[in-house]
Amino acid sequence: MNEGDPRPDAVELLDLTRSFGARAALRGLTLSARHGEVTCVLGPNGAGKTTAVEIAVGLQRPDGGQVRVLGRHPYGAGAAHRDRVGVMLQDGGLPQAVTPRALLPHLARLYSTPVDVAELAGRLGIPAFERTTVRRLSGGQRQRVALAAALVGSPEVVFLDEPTAGLDPHARREVHVLLREVAAGGTATVVTTHSFEEAERLADRVAVVVDGRVAAAGTVQEVCSGAGATGLEEAYFALTDGVPL
């Protein structure tokens, strides 16, 4: 629980296990995220980050452990719970035959307290390609639309799987500013990333996932101090025995 805040943590994953056949994706992963904070999750490919996110949004069931998102288990949760949660997965999950101009207002109507669609789209530069179907968008353009789709419902908790992948530096900075504003409004914002710079710029707290477990979690300073490092990149390589991010 966040000190000074009577609410429980928005996301509570405790001792999660998940296997696919003989391969263990999660081996006792424990992770939390607080209201009003950005939590950045770092780890090499195959560490279990995406599996943990998919469990947190109810797309998978863990084999063991406990999951609470906004106080309840997300698997099989109804519309009232989904109304409070935003998600951006690696594959985007966007319908391919529609334009952003049609898609985003449609999604906004599914939520009880949506944001201003035009303002959000403008922040992300979407008007420049809003009449192009999703299937014809570049990878970076799809990222912007997928991020808008995750945020359009004004969620209380949002899971963003590598939201700035494929974006140019200017767009990446604008996304960082936007996500800090979202968190400042009270949203628990969980971001997986492969960028040390992004984590250092964005995170109130970071978690380093290695081989299906959280090897270290806390503020950037706490993680660095615990690893005997002067920066996050150095701490990461110490915790992962040099495994590339």
C-alpha positions, -999 to 999 in steps of 0.1 A, spaced: 0 0 0 12 35 -8 22 54 23 -3 82 30 -29 67 6 -57 46 22 -63 27 -10 -46 -6 -17 -22 -8 -45 -40 -7 -79 -21 -38 -91 -10 -66 -68 7 -97 -83 19 -121 -57 40 -152 -63 27 -158 -98 36 -190 -116 27 -198 -152 41 -226 -175 35 -234 -211 43 -271 -214 78 -277 -200 86 -240 -202 81 -219 -171 73 -183 -180 67 -171 -144 85 -185 -114 70 -167 -84 68 -132 -98 57 -105 -73 49 -70 -85 28 -41 -75 18 -7 -90 4 23 -71 -23 48 -80 -8 80 -94 26 65 -102 44 52 -133 59 17 -128 84 7 -155 91 -30 -159 124 -39 -175 137 -73 -185 152 -93 -214 130 -109 -240 114 -141 -226 117 -129 -190 79 -130 -184 69 -94 -187 42 -99 -213 28 -130 -196 25 -110 -164 7 -82 -182 -17 -106 -199 -25 -122 -165 -31 -87 -150 -56 -78 -177 -74 -111 -176 -62 -126 -209 -45 -155 -190 -50 -174 -158 -19 -180 -136 -11 -215 -126 -5 -203 -91 -3 -172 -70 -27 -142 -64 -38 -115 -87 -57 -83 -77 -63 -54 -101 -84 -26 -85 -93 -51 -58 -105 -81 -78 -92 -109 -99 -93 -97 -136 -99 -131 -152 -136 -132 -163 -142 -97 -149 -173 -80 -162 -179 -47 -180 -177 -26 -148 -141 -37 -142 -131 -34 -179 -144 2 -178 -117 11 -153 -87 -6 -170 -68 3 -202 -44 -19 -220 -20 -17 -249 -5 -51 -259 25 -57 -282 4 -67 -311 -18 -37 -308 -50 -57 -310 -65 -31 -334 -91 -38 -361 -74 -35 -394 -101 -23 -417 -111 9 -399 -96 44 -397 -84 60 -364 -110 87 -371 -138 61 -369 -122 38 -343 -114 62 -314 -148 79 -311 -164 44 -312 -141 32 -284 -148 63 -264 -185 55 -264 -179 22 -247 -166 39 -215 -185 58 -189 -160 87 -185 -140 89 -217 -114 116 -224 -118 142 -251 -110 121 -282 -99 151 -304 -75 164 -278 -59 130 -271 -56 123 -308 -40 157 -313 -14 151 -286 -4 119 -303 -3 134 -339 -30 111 -351 -50 137 -372 -21 135 -398 -32 100 -407 -66 96 -392 -83 88 -425 -59 59 -433 -70 24 -424 -51 7 -396 -37 -19 -419 -20 8 -440 -4 26 -411 33 24 -403 44 7 -371 49 39 -353 15 52 -364 -2 20 -351 16 25 -318 1 60 -314 -34 47 -322 -30 17 -298 -19 41 -271 -49 64 -277 -72 33 -275 -57 24 -241 -61 59 -227 -94 69 -243 -115 55 -214 -97 76 -187 -87 44 -169 -78 40 -133 -50 16 -142 -34 12 -176 -10 -15 -188 12 -4 -217 35 -30 -233 64 -10 -250 42 20 -259 71 40 -275 85 12 -297 90 25 -333 84 61 -324 108 89 -334 125 109 -306 100 138 -307 70 115 -305 86 95 -277 91 127 -257 55 137 -262 43 103 -251 65 106 -220 49 139 -211 14 125 -217 20 95 -195 34 116 -167 2 137 -169 -20 105 -169 -2 93 -137 -5 127 -121 -42 124 -125 -42 93 -103 -39 65 -128 -17 35 -120 5 34 -151 24 2 -158 49 4 -187 71 -24 -200 101 -10 -218 135 -19 -234 149 16 -228 169 25 -197 165 62 -206 128 58 -208 126 41 -174 148 68 -158 128 96 -174 93 81 -166 94 58 -136 84 65 -100 93 29 -95 110 3 -116 110 -35 -115 136 -57 -131 122 -91 -143 146 -119 -148 137 -155 -156 101 -152 -145 109 -134 -112 113 -98 -101 150 -95 -92 147 -59 -78 120 -33 -74 117 2 -60 127 37 -71 155 40 -96 178 51 -68 168 21 -46 174 -4 -74 207 11 -82 218 12 -46 207 -24 -40 228 -35 -70 258 -14 -60 255 6 -93 256 43 -102 230 41 -129 200 20 -140 218 4 -169 247 -7 -147 222 -20 -121 203 -40 -147 233 -58 -161 244 -66 -125 210 -81 -118 208 -100 -150 244 -112 -152 248 -92 -184 218 -105 -203 209 -79 -230 177 -58 -225 
